[in-house]
Amino acid sequence: MLQTIAFSILDGVLYGMLLFMMSSGLTLIFGMMGVLNFAHASFYMLGAYFAYTIGLATGFWAALFLAPILVGAVGAAVERYGLRRVHAYGHVPELLFTFGLAYVIEELVALFWGTVPVAYRMPELLSATAFTLFELDYSRFKVFILLISVVMFGGLWLLLKKTRAGLVIQGSLSRPDMVGALGHNVPRVFMMVFAFGCALAGLGGVVGGIHFVTDPGMAFMMGPIVFVVVVLGGLGSVPGALIASLLIGVLQTFFLSVNFSLAGTIGTLGIENSGFFGVLWHMEAMRLAPVLPFLLLVLTLIIRPRGILGKREA
């Protein structure tokens, strides 16, 4: 039992950090631009496919750097020639634009790479065992994912809180007229922020495509959970996104690994396995795991609409 709990926590932290890698870019884009990008998970998918294709020619390590740059370039083009023009008409057209863009990207991926999963594998160097706990091996690749996500969080925090560029980015959201009067090109700042957020999603796809699966459905599989992380953590809060990612990752993995029910844990208390509440009382945690993030989302919106560390009510 102790072995199961220990590994469910380790795997939960790993899954949570992967969620943070995917959601941090969306948190940055919304926090700095006020744009809730429905196509964000599609840039995560592009990162996986770009890394797979580049890796065939150059290997994984070059793809790790080049794929996010290419995804960022695609994001910059989307913002410059699409989203910027739609932005003038309000938030609803923005949402519809990004929603349609997600389907366009999915169809393009299926057209170029096919509809079946591609053989995207981890490099040989990271396939070895990093350490052994309770006679079970933990691979170097999982440790590598944790290191990448920690570096990403530290870099984002330093960028937004300790650099002049971070002040310009935050000022461009709250007072774009003042930032423009100081000589900064506000539309270019927004384009760079959007591109950087997409590049972060692409970086998540580089490692997430190996850990999960790389196929045209990966965006719609992870997209809803990414939005849950952003709302639960607080719209625009990078530390909040980290906390929400770890919370969802650990709880969902724990529910999948350590199977239990309320009836078995607390006792039946006279409730029979009949009717709606009886079924819920005896339902196994494994069956509740897929819906757990969305249950947290609903409870958060009811109890604390601004999220864990959110400061804006929007």
Buried (B, 14 or more C-beta within 10 A) or exposed (E): EEEEEEBBBBBBBBBBBBBBBBBBBBBBBBBBBBBBBBBBBBBBBBBBBBBBBBBEEEEBEEBBEBBBBBBBBBBBEBBBEBBBEBBEEEEEBBBEBBEEBBBEBBEBBBEEBEEEBBEBEBBEEBEEEBEEEEEEEBBBBBBBBBEBBEEBBEEBBEBBEEEEEBEBBBBBBEEBEEBBEEEBEBBEBBBBBBBBBBBBBBBBBBBBBBEBBBBBBBBBEBBEBBBBBBBBBBBBBBBBBBBBBBBBBBBBBBBBBEBEBBBEEEEEEEBEEEEEEBEEBBBBBBEBBEEBBEEBBEEBEEEEEBBBBBEEEE
